[in-house]
Amino acid sequence: MKMAGLFNILKGGPRCSLGIDIGTSEIKAVKAVFNGSSTGLCRAIRESIVDGGVQEALSRAVSAFPEARGVNLSIAGSSSVVMRYITMPRMDRKELFQALKFEATKYVPFPQEEVYFDAHIISSQSEADNKMQVLLAAARKELVNQRIEMAEQAGIKVNCIDIDCLAVFNAFNAACPDTMQAYGKKTFALVNIGDRNSNLDIVDGGNLKLSRDLHQGVIKMMERISLVSSLDQASVAGGLAAGSQLKQEDFGRAFGQAVSELAMELRVSFDYYESQSSAAVSGIQLSGEAAGWQGFIEQLFELLGLPVESWDPLRQPPSTPDLILPAGGSSGFAVAAGLALRK
C-alpha cells in the first residue's frame, strides 16, 4: 500500500524532493531525485539544534540544498495529531470527504474548526458487505501553520505536511520491498525510535492497520539510564554506542529498565490490536538511533518474545550508489527519507 501525502499544500512534485525531520536535538534532511520511473536518495545531512535554536538549524539545513524548490515536513504528537483507521460504507473519494464533514467529530477529539483533516482509502472489503477501510488523519492548524511559517522563514515553500508514522511506512516500503513481500499476509510492526517519542505502525498484509506515537524515545531512555546509573549523559551516550558499560551492574540495570519501559508500551499496543483483530504481531522492524545500541535488539527480543530486525533507509535501496552519508552516521533518518520519497 502506498500512502498519498496528507495535508497537501501544493500539487505535483519536483524532480528533486527534500524531506526534513525536525527533531528535539537535531534536524535531519534527505534529498531524493526522481528520474522517470526511478527514484534515489542521494544526500543526507544532520544539523544540531543548539540552545533551542530550531529555526537557525532549519535554515542551515535548507541552505545546504539550494537546488530544492520545496520541502516536505512532518508532524507528530498525540496532543496535536490524531490518526484513526475506520470502516465506512463503500464510496468514492469525493463522497468520502462529504461524509467526513459530519463523521470526523466522532473520531477527532478537537473542535473541527481547529484542525486540518485528510483521509485515504486503504482497501475495500468484499462487495457483499459494501464496506471500505479508511485512514482518517487530523492535526491542529496551529501546529501545521507553525511548520509552514518556519519553512518560509528558512526561505523555502512547503510541498506537503505529513505525519511521522506515515513517513516511516513510506520509507520502509521503498527501502525494504523484499522484506515486505516476505511477510506476505503476516502482521508485523514498524518501530522507529525518535528523539522524544517513537513511532509505531502495525502492518497487516501490506496495509497499515494501526499507527501511534509512543512516549519513549532516545532522550527519555538516556535520561532514565543517567538517573539510575548516576552517569552524565555524555558517558551514557558513549556507553550505549560502544556497549562498553553494559556489563557494569548499575549501567546494565538502568539500560534494562529503559528498554523494558519501551517494551511495555509496545506490548499494550500489540495487545490492543490483537484484541480488535484475529491477527497477531509476528515480528518487529526497528529503525532509529537506538537500533544501533549494543544489546538493544537482544533485550527487546527477550522482553517481547518476537524476532527483531533493524533496517536503515540510507543503506538500502532506493539509495543511490553515490549517496553522500551524513557526518555522525546514518541512523535516525527513517522519517526524513520517507518525506523525501513523497512525489
Secondary structure, DSSP 8 states (H G I E B T S, - for coil): -----SSBSS-S--SEEEEEEE-SSEEEEEEEEEETTEEEEEEEEEEE--TT-HHHHHHHHHHT-TT-S-EEEEE--TTTEEEEEEEEE---HHHHHHHHHHHGGGT--S-GGGEEEEEEEEEE--TTTTEEEEEEEEEEHHHHHHHHHHHHHTT--EEEEEEHHHHHHHHHHHH-HHHHHHHTT-EEEEEEE-SS-EEEEEEETTEEEEEEEES--HHHHHHHHHHHHT--HHHHHHHHHH-TTTTSHHHHHHHHHHHHHHHHHHHHHHHHHHHHSS--EEEEEEEEGGGGSTTHHHHHHHHH-S-EEE--TTSSTTEEEEEE--TT-STT-HHHHHHHT--
